[in-house]
Amino acid sequence: MGRLAPAVVGEDGTGYLLIDGFKRLRCLEKLAGETDAEVLIQVLEGGPQGWKAAMLRLNWGKRSVTTLEEGLVLVSLHEEEELKQSHIAALLARDKSWVSRRIGLIKRLEPEVQDHIRLGLIHPSVGRELALLPRGNQVTVLNAVEEHQLTMREVEELIKELAGGAKVKKADVETLIKLAREDKPQAEDKPCVGRKKGRDQIEETLLQMNRYCRKACKIIVKQPRQKVSPNFDKLAKDAIEAAEEAVEALHNYYLGDNNDRAD
């Protein structure tokens, strides 16, 4: 718990960001007030590029990171840090094709599926199976997997039935699940998804807000200033109003959450 192997953090000027040691942190939170043992902390020099690379390097020896999780970090380096794939490969001492394959895997997943993996709402293995489907079908199947609490075996069998590529409807997916469970007794395996709780839903929404706001900013700043149409003017005003409401709601929630924890 950080006594033999230190937790690794990076300092960004406003605080510390945890890079490696999430399980140790959870253990310490459970033991809060029950122990006064000292915990080792290693502060990693550099910036976001080096920290994200370290997240992978520090976990490769433990074999605790999946291909999809690697892909999520690589996409972050490529899109957020604006590194070329060749630079990422050099940073991680890997072949460019290794980087390209993992980024390609994430690109085949719809954003909502990616968010579920980041939040731990579905196992990365489920994401790997969903990547076999066309992007237009992935969220429909994901929702069914969550609603019916499918096991990994059931997910694999469902994906095989739907791998043809045609557009699927919710009713079609539910019929396949029903027929499969009638033919076979439900497996004793545990569901491969976690039920969304209030905090999970909030975190998922914040991830989506973060992604779309950043994307919008990148697009807007690249556009030359020009006379806007009435339709654009209305859309812009609606977007500003929605953003202000979101900021106010988040501000109220965050302050309320901090006050509750302080109590």
C-alpha positions as CSV (number, residue, x, y, z in Angstrom):
1,M,0.0,0.0,0.0
2,G,2.7,2.5,-0.9
3,R,5.1,1.4,1.8
4,L,7.3,-0.8,-0.4
5,A,6.2,0.4,-3.9
6,P,5.6,4.2,-3.9
7,A,2.6,5.7,-5.5
8,V,3.6,7.9,-8.4
9,V,2.2,11.5,-8.9
10,G,2.9,14.5,-11.1
11,E,2.7,18.1,-10.0
12,D,0.8,20.4,-12.4
13,G,1.1,23.7,-10.5
14,T,-2.3,23.4,-8.9
15,G,-1.9,20.1,-7.1
16,Y,-0.8,16.5,-7.6
17,L,-2.2,14.1,-10.2
18,L,-2.1,10.4,-9.4
19,I,-0.3,8.5,-12.2
20,D,0.1,5.0,-10.6
21,G,-1.2,3.7,-7.3
22,F,-5.0,3.8,-7.7
23,K,-5.6,0.5,-5.8
24,R,-3.3,1.6,-3.1
25,L,-5.2,4.9,-2.8
26,R,-8.5,3.0,-2.4
27,C,-7.0,0.8,0.3
28,L,-5.8,3.8,2.2
29,E,-9.1,5.5,1.9
30,K,-10.7,2.4,3.5
31,L,-8.1,2.5,6.3
32,A,-8.5,6.2,6.9
33,G,-8.1,6.9,10.6
34,E,-7.1,3.4,11.4
35,T,-3.4,3.7,10.7
36,D,-0.7,6.3,10.9
37,A,1.8,4.4,8.7
38,E,3.9,6.5,6.4
39,V,3.3,6.2,2.6
40,L,5.9,6.6,0.0
41,I,5.2,9.0,-2.8
42,Q,7.3,9.5,-6.0
43,V,6.9,12.8,-7.8
44,L,7.5,12.3,-11.5
45,E,9.1,15.2,-13.3
46,G,7.9,16.4,-16.7
47,G,4.4,17.1,-18.0
48,P,1.3,15.4,-19.3
49,Q,3.1,13.6,-22.2
50,G,5.6,12.0,-19.9
51,W,3.0,11.2,-17.2
52,K,0.6,9.5,-19.7
53,A,3.5,7.4,-21.0
54,A,4.5,6.5,-17.5
55,M,1.0,5.2,-16.8
56,L,1.7,2.5,-19.4
57,R,5.3,1.8,-18.6
58,L,4.6,1.4,-14.9
59,N,1.9,-1.1,-15.5
60,W,3.4,-3.2,-18.3
61,G,5.5,-5.2,-15.8
62,K,2.5,-6.0,-13.8
63,R,0.5,-7.0,-16.9
64,S,-2.5,-5.1,-15.4
65,V,-3.3,-2.9,-18.4
66,T,-5.4,-4.2,-21.3
67,T,-5.0,-3.5,-25.0
68,L,-8.0,-1.2,-24.9
69,E,-6.7,0.7,-21.9
70,E,-3.4,1.1,-23.8
71,G,-5.4,2.5,-26.7
72,L,-7.2,5.1,-24.6
73,V,-3.9,6.5,-23.4
74,L,-2.4,6.5,-26.9
75,V,-5.4,8.3,-28.3
76,S,-5.0,10.9,-25.5
77,L,-1.4,11.4,-26.5
78,H,-2.3,11.6,-30.1
79,E,-5.3,14.0,-29.8
80,E,-4.9,15.9,-26.6
81,E,-1.1,16.2,-26.6
82,E,-1.1,16.4,-30.4
83,L,1.8,13.9,-30.8
84,K,2.3,12.1,-34.1
85,Q,2.1,8.3,-33.9
86,S,5.8,8.0,-34.7
87,H,6.6,10.3,-31.8
88,I,4.4,8.2,-29.5
89,A,6.1,5.1,-30.6
90,A,9.5,6.6,-29.9
91,L,8.3,7.8,-26.5
92,L,7.2,4.3,-25.5
93,A,10.0,2.4,-27.3
94,R,7.4,0.6,-29.4
95,D,6.9,0.1,-33.1
96,K,4.7,2.6,-34.9
97,S,2.4,-0.3,-36.1
98,W,1.9,-1.2,-32.4
99,V,0.6,2.4,-31.8
100,S,-1.5,2.4,-34.9
101,R,-3.3,-0.8,-34.2
102,R,-4.3,0.3,-30.7
103,I,-5.4,3.7,-31.8
104,G,-7.4,2.1,-34.6
105,L,-9.1,-0.2,-32.1
106,I,-10.3,2.8,-30.1
107,K,-11.4,4.7,-33.2
108,R,-13.7,1.8,-34.0
109,L,-15.6,2.4,-30.8
110,E,-18.3,5.0,-30.4
111,P,-17.5,7.7,-27.8
112,E,-20.2,6.4,-25.4
113,V,-18.5,3.0,-25.3
114,Q,-15.1,4.6,-24.7
115,D,-16.6,6.6,-21.8
116,H,-18.0,3.4,-20.3
117,I,-14.6,1.8,-20.4
118,R,-12.9,4.9,-18.8
119,L,-15.4,4.9,-16.0
120,G,-15.1,1.1,-15.4
121,L,-18.8,0.6,-16.2
122,I,-18.0,-2.2,-18.6
123,H,-15.0,-4.5,-18.7
124,P,-12.5,-3.7,-21.5
125,S,-13.2,-7.2,-22.9
126,V,-16.8,-6.0,-23.6
127,G,-15.4,-3.0,-25.5
128,R,-13.2,-5.4,-27.6
129,E,-16.3,-7.4,-28.6
130,L,-18.3,-4.2,-29.4
131,A,-15.5,-3.0,-31.6
132,L,-16.4,-5.9,-34.0
133,L,-19.8,-4.2,-34.7
134,P,-20.4,-1.2,-36.9
135,R,-20.4,2.1,-34.9
136,G,-24.1,2.6,-35.5
137,N,-24.9,-0.6,-33.6
138,Q,-22.6,-0.4,-30.7
139,V,-24.6,1.8,-28.3
140,T,-27.8,-0.2,-29.0
141,V,-26.0,-3.4,-28.0
142,L,-24.2,-1.7,-25.1
143,N,-27.6,-0.6,-23.6
144,A,-28.9,-4.1,-23.9
145,V,-25.8,-5.6,-22.2
146,E,-26.3,-3.2,-19.3
147,E,-30.1,-3.6,-19.1
148,H,-30.0,-7.4,-19.1
149,Q,-26.8,-7.7,-17.1
150,L,-25.2,-10.1,-19.6
151,T,-22.3,-12.2,-18.8
152,M,-19.1,-12.1,-20.9
153,R,-20.1,-15.4,-22.5
154,E,-23.5,-14.0,-23.4
155,V,-21.9,-10.9,-24.9
156,E,-19.7,-13.0,-27.1
157,E,-22.6,-15.1,-28.4
158,L,-24.7,-12.0,-29.0
159,I,-21.9,-10.3,-31.0
160,K,-21.6,-13.3,-33.2
161,E,-25.3,-13.2,-34.0
162,L,-25.0,-9.5,-34.9
163,A,-21.7,-9.4,-36.7
164,G,-23.3,-9.2,-40.1
165,G,-23.2,-5.4,-40.2
166,A,-26.9,-4.6,-40.8
167,K,-28.5,-1.9,-38.7
168,V,-30.0,-3.4,-35.5
169,K,-32.9,-2.3,-33.4
170,K,-33.4,-2.6,-29.7
171,A,-36.2,-5.1,-30.2
172,D,-34.0,-7.3,-32.4
173,V,-31.3,-7.4,-29.7
174,E,-33.7,-8.2,-26.9
175,T,-35.3,-11.0,-29.0
176,L,-31.9,-12.6,-29.5
177,I,-31.1,-12.3,-25.8
178,K,-34.5,-13.9,-24.8
179,L,-34.0,-16.8,-27.3
180,A,-30.5,-17.4,-26.1
181,R,-31.6,-17.6,-22.5
182,E,-34.5,-19.9,-23.4
183,D,-32.2,-22.3,-25.2
184,K,-29.6,-22.4,-22.4
185,P,-29.9,-22.0,-18.6
186,Q,-28.4,-18.6,-17.6
187,A,-24.7,-18.9,-16.8
188,E,-23.5,-18.6,-13.3
189,D,-20.9,-16.2,-14.5
190,K,-21.1,-12.7,-13.0
191,P,-22.4,-9.8,-15.2
192,C,-19.7,-8.1,-17.1
193,V,-21.1,-4.6,-16.4
194,G,-21.7,-2.6,-13.3
195,R,-25.0,-1.0,-12.6
196,K,-24.8,2.8,-12.9
197,K,-25.2,4.7,-9.7
198,G,-25.8,8.4,-9.3
199,R,-22.1,9.3,-9.2
200,D,-21.4,7.0,-12.2
201,Q,-24.0,8.8,-14.3
202,I,-22.6,12.2,-13.2
203,E,-19.0,11.2,-14.1
204,E,-20.1,9.8,-17.5
205,T,-21.9,13.1,-18.2
206,L,-18.9,15.1,-17.2
207,L,-16.7,13.1,-19.5
208,Q,-19.0,13.8,-22.4
209,M,-19.2,17.5,-21.5
210,N,-15.4,17.6,-21.4
211,R,-15.0,15.9,-24.7
212,Y,-17.6,17.9,-26.7
213,C,-16.5,21.3,-25.2
214,R,-12.9,20.7,-26.1
215,K,-13.8,19.5,-29.6
216,A,-16.1,22.6,-30.1
217,C,-13.3,24.9,-28.9
218,K,-10.8,23.4,-31.4
219,I,-13.2,23.8,-34.3
220,I,-14.3,27.3,-33.4
221,V,-10.9,28.9,-32.9
222,K,-9.8,27.6,-36.4
223,Q,-12.7,29.3,-38.2
224,P,-12.3,32.8,-39.6
225,R,-14.6,35.5,-38.2
226,Q,-17.4,36.2,-40.6
227,K,-21.0,37.4,-40.7
228,V,-23.3,34.8,-39.1
229,S,-26.7,33.7,-40.4
230,P,-29.8,34.0,-38.2
231,N,-29.8,30.2,-37.7
232,F,-26.1,30.3,-36.5
233,D,-26.9,33.2,-34.2
234,K,-29.7,31.2,-32.6
235,L,-27.6,28.1,-32.2
236,A,-24.8,30.1,-30.7
237,K,-27.1,31.8,-28.2
238,D,-28.6,28.4,-27.2
239,A,-25.2,26.9,-26.8
240,I,-24.1,29.7,-24.6
241,E,-27.2,29.4,-22.5
242,A,-26.8,25.7,-22.1
243,A,-23.1,26.1,-21.2
244,E,-23.9,28.7,-18.5
245,E,-26.6,26.4,-17.0
246,A,-24.2,23.5,-17.0
247,V,-21.5,25.6,-15.3
248,E,-24.0,26.7,-12.6
249,A,-25.3,23.2,-12.0
250,L,-21.7,21.8,-11.8
251,H,-20.6,24.6,-9.5
252,N,-23.6,24.0,-7.2
253,Y,-23.0,20.2,-7.2
254,Y,-19.3,20.5,-6.6
255,L,-19.5,22.9,-3.8
256,G,-22.4,20.9,-2.2
257,D,-20.4,17.7,-2.6
258,N,-17.3,19.2,-0.9
259,N,-19.4,20.6,1.9
260,D,-21.0,17.1,2.5
261,R,-17.6,15.5,2.6
262,A,-16.3,18.1,5.0
263,D,-19.1,17.4,7.4
